[in-house]
Amino acid sequence: MARAQGARSQLAAAFETTYGTAPASGFMQMPFASASLGAEQPLLASELLGYGRDPLAPLKDAVTADGDITVPLDAEAFGFWLKAAFGAPTTTGTTNKTHTFKSGSWTLPSMAIEVAMPEIPRFAMYTGCVLDQLSIAMQRSGLLTADVKLVAQGENVASSTAAGTPTAYALQRFGHFNGAIKRNGTALGNIVSADLTYANNVERIETIRNDGRIDGADPSIAALTGKIDVRFADTTLMDQALNGTAASLEFSWVISANVSLTITAHAVYLPRPRVEIQGPQGIQASFDWQAAYDSVAGQMCAVVLKNSVASY
């Protein structure tokens, strides 16, 4: 008897033309490390009295479909998730392409994502997937990945694939050693670790339906937040926090002049942190930063991905 194994699982995704309706073609095979995307439908215990001490049969509640997918930061496939987070990019260039994604879009594309366990066989198609959050952590070593949080409309399970034969992206991963952080265009030193989260703060449209699913998922006010842990070597960041002024933060990963990923938060505000001395070792400070709209740039943040992909 076949047993499901994560090593044999596959994930295919495509953007929908109509929310909640999987396209007939155009699926891409997506690299991923783990996935918790799924649907659940809890049971409601009966509250009725007068039938003895043994309870009556429970009733089904509404369906909730959501979950997280951990994906690598790579030169090609990651652009798919950036489009889901920000909307379609502006693409320039001939042979080598530059894709520019900007925050602030009022509408986001929805996706159909199929999670396949071919040995069972079980092919679960999740439609109406909208990206809620995208999180990235930077550090000195280890594998560089991003966490994608999704809100879906529902799940359809079949014994054969509905994604056909997906097209695969060429996998070229960024690593932590490719990373750098700049403040106002100048390299920021003494950074121990950093993380950032872009949130669309998606609102589920929970209307009355006979299938128990949501009617849609709409983005509300976006947010770009994060944390940087620094060795306390100068007062640059502390002075900014005390003055309440904004500065740009640029997070970048560069493989070559034609293959790179740059995330720029145009106006970042820092809180005043507590600086603790916990022993003879070096002293660190943590800043939980928040980004805001910048009138000069015209948006809160921009993401530039350089690769050879024609379009997203």
C-alpha positions in Angstrom: 0.0 0.0 0.0 1.4 3.4 -1.0 2.1 5.9 1.8 2.2 9.7 1.2 5.7 11.2 1.5 6.7 14.8 1.4 9.6 14.0 -0.9 7.1 13.0 -3.6 4.7 15.9 -3.2 4.4 18.6 -5.8 2.9 22.1 -5.8 1.5 23.8 -9.0 0.1 27.3 -9.1 -1.6 29.6 -11.7 -3.3 33.0 -11.6 -7.1 32.9 -12.0 -9.1 35.0 -14.5 -12.2 34.6 -12.4 -12.0 34.4 -8.6 -12.5 30.9 -7.3 -12.3 29.3 -10.8 -9.1 27.3 -11.6 -7.8 28.0 -15.1 -7.6 25.1 -17.6 -3.9 25.7 -18.3 -0.9 27.9 -17.4 0.1 26.2 -14.2 3.7 26.6 -13.0 5.6 24.1 -10.9 6.6 25.9 -7.7 9.6 25.0 -5.5 8.6 24.8 -1.9 10.0 23.4 1.4 6.7 22.9 3.3 3.0 23.6 3.0 0.2 23.8 5.5 -2.4 25.0 2.9 -5.6 23.1 3.6 -9.3 23.3 4.3 -11.1 22.4 7.5 -14.7 22.2 8.5 -15.3 21.9 12.3 -18.3 20.1 13.8 -20.8 21.9 16.1 -22.0 19.9 19.0 -25.8 19.7 19.4 -27.3 21.9 22.1 -30.7 20.3 22.2 -32.2 18.9 25.4 -34.7 16.2 26.1 -33.1 13.3 24.3 -31.3 11.8 27.2 -27.7 12.1 28.3 -26.2 10.9 25.0 -25.7 13.8 22.5 -27.4 14.1 19.2 -25.4 14.1 16.0 -23.2 17.2 15.4 -23.7 19.6 12.6 -21.1 20.9 10.1 -19.8 24.5 10.4 -18.4 26.8 7.8 -15.4 25.8 5.7 -12.1 27.6 6.4 -9.3 27.3 3.8 -5.9 28.9 4.4 -2.4 28.0 5.3 1.3 28.8 4.9 3.8 27.8 2.2 7.6 28.1 2.8 9.4 28.9 -0.5 13.0 29.7 -1.4 14.1 33.1 -2.4 15.1 32.4 -6.0 15.7 34.4 -9.1 12.6 33.3 -11.1 9.8 31.5 -9.2 9.8 34.1 -6.4 8.5 36.7 -8.8 5.2 34.7 -8.9 4.7 35.3 -5.2 5.7 38.9 -5.5 2.9 39.3 -8.1 0.5 37.7 -5.7 1.6 40.1 -3.0 1.8 43.4 -4.9 0.0 42.8 -8.2 1.5 42.7 -11.7 4.9 44.4 -12.1 6.2 46.9 -14.6 8.7 45.0 -16.7 11.5 46.6 -18.7 14.6 45.4 -20.6 15.2 43.1 -23.6 17.2 40.0 -22.9 17.6 40.6 -19.2 14.4 41.8 -17.5 13.8 44.1 -14.6 10.5 43.6 -12.9 9.3 46.4 -10.5 6.6 45.6 -8.0 5.0 48.5 -6.0 2.8 48.5 -2.9 -0.6 50.2 -2.9 -2.6 48.3 -5.5 -6.3 48.2 -4.7 -6.8 44.8 -6.3 -4.7 41.6 -6.0 -4.7 38.6 -8.3 -6.1 35.4 -7.0 -4.5 32.0 -7.5 -5.4 28.3 -8.0 -2.9 26.1 -6.2 -2.8 22.3 -6.5 -1.0 20.3 -3.8 -0.3 16.8 -5.2 0.4 13.5 -3.3 0.6 11.2 -6.4 1.2 8.0 -4.5 -2.3 8.0 -2.8 -3.3 9.5 -5.3 -4.6 12.8 -3.9 -4.7 16.1 -5.8 -6.1 19.0 -3.8 -6.9 22.1 -5.7 -7.3 25.3 -3.7 -9.0 28.1 -5.6 -9.5 31.7 -4.7 -6.1 31.9 -3.0 -5.1 35.5 -2.1 -1.7 36.3 -0.5 -2.2 37.7 3.0 1.4 38.0 4.3 5.0 37.6 2.9 7.8 37.2 5.5 11.5 37.1 5.0 14.3 36.7 7.6 17.9 37.7 7.1 20.9 36.2 9.0 24.5 35.3 8.6 24.1 31.7 7.5 21.5 29.0 6.8 18.9 28.5 4.1 17.2 31.7 2.8 13.4 31.2 2.6 10.2 33.1 2.7 6.9 32.3 4.4 3.8 32.9 2.3 0.5 33.1 4.2 -2.6 32.5 2.0 -6.4 32.8 2.4 -8.3 30.5 0.0 -12.0 30.1 -0.9 -12.2 26.3 -0.9 -10.7 22.9 -1.6 -11.5 20.4 -4.3 -9.9 16.9 -4.0 -9.6 14.6 -7.0 -7.7 11.4 -7.8 -6.0 12.9 -10.9 -4.4 16.3 -11.5 -6.2 19.3 -12.8 -3.0 21.2 -13.4 -1.8 19.2 -16.4 1.9 19.2 -16.9 3.2 22.4 -15.1 6.0 24.4 -16.6 9.0 24.6 -14.3 11.0 27.7 -13.5 14.8 27.5 -13.6 15.9 27.3 -10.0 18.6 29.7 -9.0 18.5 30.4 -5.3 19.7 33.5 -3.4 21.7 32.8 -0.2 22.2 34.8 2.9 25.8 35.5 1.8 24.3 37.4 -1.2 22.4 39.7 1.2 23.1 43.3 2.3 21.2 46.1 4.1 21.5 49.8 3.3 20.1 52.8 5.1 19.6 55.9 3.0 21.8 54.3 0.3 24.7 53.6 2.7 25.6 50.1 3.9 24.3 49.5 7.4 26.9 47.7 9.5 26.8 45.7 12.8 23.5 44.0 11.8 23.1 40.6 13.5 19.8 39.7 12.0 16.8 41.2 10.3 13.3 40.3 9.2 10.5 41.9 7.3 6.8 41.2 6.7 4.6 42.7 4.1 0.9 42.2 5.0 -2.1 42.9 2.8 -4.4 42.4 5.9 -6.8 40.4 3.8 -10.5 40.5 4.9 -12.6 37.4 4.3 -16.0 38.2 2.8 -18.1 35.8 4.9 -21.5 35.9 3.2 -24.3 33.3 3.5 -23.7 30.5 1.0 -25.0 26.9 0.6 -21.4 25.6 0.3 -20.0 27.3 3.5 -17.3 29.1 1.6 -16.3 32.7 1.6 -17.4 35.1 -1.1 -14.0 36.7 -1.6 -10.9 38.0 0.1 -10.3 41.7 -0.1 -7.0 43.5 0.9 -7.3 46.4 3.3 -4.6 48.8 4.6 -1.2 47.3 3.9 1.6 47.1 6.4 5.4 46.6 6.1 7.0 45.9 9.4 10.1 44.2 10.6 12.9 43.9 13.2 16.6 44.5 13.1 19.0 43.4 15.7 22.3 45.4 15.8 25.5 45.4 17.8 25.5 48.7 19.7 28.5 50.4 18.0 27.2 53.8 17.2 24.1 56.0 17.8 22.9 56.3 14.1 19.7 54.3 14.6 19.2 55.4 18.1 19.4 59.1 17.1 16.8 58.4 14.3 14.5 56.7 16.8 14.8 59.6 19.3 14.2 62.3 16.6 11.2 60.5 15.1 12.5 60.9 11.5 12.2 58.5 8.7 14.9 56.8 6.6 14.9 54.3 3.8 15.9 50.7 4.3 17.0 48.6 1.4 17.3 44.8 1.6 19.1 43.2 -1.3 20.4 39.9 -2.5 22.7 40.0 -5.6 24.1 37.1 -7.6 25.2 39.2 -10.6 24.4 42.4 -12.4 21.5 40.7 -14.1 20.2 38.5 -11.2 19.2 40.3 -8.1 16.3 41.0 -5.7 16.0 44.4 -3.9 13.3 45.4 -1.4 13.1 49.1 -0.6 11.1 50.5 2.2 11.1 54.3 1.5 10.1 55.7 4.8 11.0 53.6 7.9 10.3 54.7 11.4 12.1 53.3 14.4 10.9 53.0 18.0 13.1 53.9 21.0 14.5 50.5 22.2 15.6 49.3 25.5 19.4 48.8 25.6 20.3 46.1 28.1 23.6 44.9 29.5 23.3 41.2 30.0 26.9 40.3 30.8 30.4 40.8 29.5 29.6 40.0 25.9 28.7 42.6 23.3 25.6 44.7 23.7 22.8 44.5 21.2 19.7 46.6 20.5 16.5 45.6 18.7 14.4 47.9 16.6 10.9 46.9 15.6 10.5 49.2 12.6 7.4 50.3 10.7 7.3 51.6 7.1 4.9 54.2 5.9 3.8 55.9 2.6 6.5 58.2 1.2 5.2 61.1 -0.9 8.3 61.5 -2.9 8.5 57.8 -4.0 4.7 57.6 -4.4 4.4 54.4 -2.4 5.4 52.6 0.8 7.8 50.1 -0.8 9.1 48.8 -4.1 10.6 45.4 -5.0 12.9 45.1 -8.0 13.6 41.6 -9.4 16.1 41.1 -12.1 16.2 37.9 -14.1 15.5 36.4 -17.6 11.8 35.8 -17.2 9.8 37.6 -19.9 6.8 38.4 -17.8 4.7 37.5 -14.7 
